[in-house]
Amino acid sequence: IVFHKEKSPLGTGGALWGARDLIEDRFVLLWGDDLHMIDYSSLLQTHNSSGCALTMTVTTSHSSFNLQHMGGRVIRYDKRLDSPEGLNGYEAGTSIVEKSVLDSLGRDGAWSWEEEVYPAMSGSIAAHLDETPFWDMGTPERLRMLEDFLKEGSA
């Protein structure tokens, strides 16, 4: 494992851009505040058969939705929930990405991968549906929910 530490916070996109020389031609993108125990071979199979440069794991088992998927594609992504009508899935924090996506859409500075890449590529993102337990621990309340789940020995 090779670590790349930012000198200052660059957001999810800026951090990836800063580490681009360490990234292979195809990589698994995991958000650090998500836990999703998925079958990676199934995710890779979806990616390989889709012909897409980006495959996103999507769940419908979440308390809110931030994307719309149809016909095996993510057709709209709305992290800020500016227009929630029609949203029917949630990005479950695990994707397979071809480095060409980063090369073509990346840039220097602080920026959000989710707010820039996903909307720009909507319609060209493969949706990998996976309903295994998904934990987004990005808030103290959701972190406590995960802690309770793990204490129960359910993981």
C-alpha positions in Angstrom: 0.0 0.0 0.0 1.3 3.4 -1.0 -0.1 6.5 0.8 -0.3 9.9 -0.7 -0.9 12.7 1.8 -2.3 16.1 0.7 -0.4 19.2 1.9 -3.8 20.9 2.3 -7.4 19.6 1.8 -8.1 19.2 -1.9 -11.5 17.5 -1.8 -12.2 14.0 -3.3 -11.3 15.1 -6.8 -8.2 17.1 -6.0 -6.9 14.3 -3.8 -7.2 11.8 -6.7 -5.7 14.2 -9.1 -2.7 14.8 -6.7 -2.2 11.0 -6.5 -2.6 10.3 -10.2 1.0 9.2 -10.8 0.4 6.4 -8.2 -2.9 5.2 -9.8 -3.0 2.3 -12.3 -5.0 2.3 -15.6 -8.0 0.9 -13.8 -8.6 1.4 -10.1 -11.2 0.8 -7.3 -12.4 4.0 -5.8 -13.6 3.7 -2.2 -14.8 6.5 0.0 -13.2 6.5 3.4 -16.4 7.1 5.3 -18.4 4.2 3.7 -18.4 0.5 4.6 -20.0 -1.7 2.0 -19.2 -5.4 2.0 -19.8 -6.1 -1.6 -18.8 -8.9 -4.0 -16.0 -7.3 -5.9 -15.9 -10.0 -8.6 -19.5 -9.2 -9.4 -18.7 -5.4 -9.6 -15.8 -6.1 -11.9 -18.0 -8.3 -14.1 -20.5 -5.5 -14.4 -17.7 -3.1 -15.3 -16.2 -5.4 -17.9 -19.5 -6.1 -19.6 -20.8 -2.5 -19.5 -18.2 -0.9 -21.9 -18.2 2.1 -19.5 -15.2 3.8 -18.1 -16.9 4.2 -14.7 -19.0 1.7 -12.8 -20.7 2.9 -9.7 -22.2 0.6 -7.0 -25.8 1.7 -6.4 -28.1 0.7 -3.6 -31.8 1.3 -3.0 -31.5 0.4 0.7 -30.6 3.8 2.0 -32.6 6.4 3.9 -32.2 8.9 1.0 -31.4 8.8 -2.7 -28.9 10.9 -4.7 -29.1 9.4 -8.2 -31.4 8.1 -10.8 -30.6 4.9 -12.6 -32.3 3.2 -15.5 -31.4 0.4 -17.9 -28.1 -0.3 -16.1 -26.9 3.3 -16.3 -26.7 6.1 -13.8 -28.6 8.8 -15.8 -28.6 11.6 -13.1 -26.5 12.3 -10.0 -27.6 15.0 -7.5 -25.4 15.0 -4.4 -26.9 18.2 -3.1 -30.5 17.0 -3.7 -31.3 20.2 -5.6 -34.0 18.3 -7.6 -34.9 15.0 -5.8 -37.8 14.1 -7.9 -37.2 10.9 -9.8 -34.2 9.8 -7.7 -34.3 6.1 -7.1 -30.9 5.0 -5.8 -27.9 6.0 -3.7 -24.2 5.9 -4.5 -22.8 3.1 -2.3 -19.2 4.4 -2.1 -17.5 1.8 -4.3 -16.7 2.3 -8.0 -14.4 0.9 -10.7 -12.8 3.7 -12.7 -10.6 3.8 -15.8 -7.8 6.2 -15.3 -8.9 7.9 -18.5 -11.8 9.4 -16.6 -9.4 11.1 -14.2 -7.1 12.1 -17.0 -9.9 13.8 -19.0 -11.9 15.4 -16.1 -9.3 16.0 -13.5 -7.5 19.3 -12.6 -5.4 21.0 -10.1 -6.8 22.5 -6.9 -9.6 21.6 -4.6 -12.7 20.0 -6.1 -15.3 17.3 -5.5 -15.2 14.1 -7.6 -18.9 13.5 -6.8 -20.1 17.0 -7.7 -18.1 17.3 -11.0 -17.4 13.8 -12.5 -20.6 12.1 -11.7 -22.9 14.8 -13.2 -20.6 15.2 -16.2 -20.7 11.5 -16.9 -24.3 10.8 -16.2 -25.7 8.5 -18.8 -22.2 7.0 -19.3 -21.8 5.5 -15.8 -22.7 1.8 -15.4 -24.9 1.1 -12.4 -24.0 -2.0 -10.4 -27.0 -2.7 -8.2 -26.0 -4.2 -4.8 -28.3 -4.4 -1.8 -25.8 -5.8 0.8 -25.7 -3.7 4.0 -24.2 -0.3 3.3 -23.0 2.1 6.0 -22.4 5.7 5.3 -20.7 6.9 8.5 -20.2 10.5 7.3 -22.1 12.0 10.3 -21.9 11.2 14.0 -25.4 9.8 14.0 -24.6 7.4 11.1 -21.3 6.4 12.8 -23.2 5.4 15.9 -25.6 3.3 13.8 -22.6 1.4 12.3 -21.0 1.0 15.8 -24.2 -0.5 17.1 -24.4 -2.8 14.1 -20.8 -4.0 14.6 -21.4 -4.5 18.4 -24.3 -6.8 17.6 -21.8 -9.0 15.7 -23.8 -8.8 12.5 -20.9 -7.9 10.2 
